[in-house]
Amino acid sequence: MIQNTLTPQARRQQRVRAKLLAGNTLPRLSVLRSSQHISAQIIDRNGQVLASATSQSLKNFKGTKIAQATEVGTLLGKKAAEAKIAAIVFDRGAYSFHGRVKALAEAVRQSGIKF
């Protein structure tokens, strides 16, 4: 019997990404969350990065990680608007949609990007 060599996190990420990319032509908003930082990229179907934002680019930011994620989402929303991106698909990867990931998504929605 052949065993699956992927980690549970990689399988979860693969499952989520397969569902959202099936038959979809919109660019995707991919999120990377670490213990200290959060970053997000808007990627088109060819794998080209259209806009990106990270918490490491925020200079002298004081606040909680949720506030940090909100600020990154707002910054990414502005960059997406400049790149004339109106609608995207949210790729949460293997992360649950709560906490910092949810705060980032809500901030991007507040900027006027639809998903």
N, C-alpha and C positions, 0 to 999 in steps of 0.2 A: 504494500500500500504506500502510495506517495504522500508524504506529509507536506503541508503548507509551510514554507520556510519564512513567511512574512510574520512580523510581530503583530499582536492584536491591534496596536495603534495604526500600523501601516495598512492592515486589512480594512479597518474602519474608514481611514482616509480614502482608500481606493474605492470602497463602496459608495461613500458620499459623493466623490468626484464623478464616478460613473453615472450616477443618477442625475446629477445636475448638468452634465455635458451631453447627455443623450438627446440628439436632435435640436440642440440649442446653438445659436450663432452669436449670442451676446458675449461680450468680454466678461471674465470672472474676477471677482474680488477675492484674492487669496490672503489668508491671515496666518501670521506666524507669531506664536506667543511663547516667550521664555519666562523664566522666573522673575526677571527684572524689567524686561522690555517687551514691546509689542510692535510689530511692523505689518504693513499691508501693501499689496501690489494689485494693480488692475492689469490683467494679462489678456491679450486677444487670443483667438483660436490658433494662431501660428506660434504662440509662445513668446511673443514680443511684449515687453513691459511698456504700458502706455502711461502709467502714473504710479508713483510709490511714495510712501511716507513711513517714517519710523520714529519711535520715541527717543532714539539716540540723537536725532537731529534737533530736538527741543532743547534749547540752551537755558540753563538755570531754571528748570521747571521744578516747582515745589508743589506737592500735592500727592494724592493717593494714586494707586495704579489705575483705578477706574477713571479718575480725572485725566490721567495721562492718556489712556485709550480714547477717551472722548476728544481730547485735543488732537490726537493723531487722525481720528476719523474726520474731524473738521478740516484739517489740513489736506487730507486726501480728497475730500469732497471739493475743495477749492481747486486742487490740481486737476481733478477729473472734469470740472466745469471748464477750465481753461483749455483742456484737450478735447472739448466738445463731446463728452461722453454723457449720455442722458440716461441709459439703462444698463444694468449689469446683472450678473448672477452672483449670489453670495456663496463662496466656498469656505466653509468653516473648518475644513480639513477634519481632523480627528477630535477637535475640541467641541465641547458641549456649548450650546447657544445660551450662555448666561455669563454674568460677570463682565470681565474685560472685553470678551468677544462681542457680547450683546451691546455694550456701551459704544464700541467702535462702529458697529453696524447702525445703531440709532443715530450717531453723529453724522455718518455718511448720508443717511436718509434725510436728516434735517438740512443738509446742504443742497438737497433737491435732486439727488440721484435716485432713480427708481429701481427697486428689485424686490 
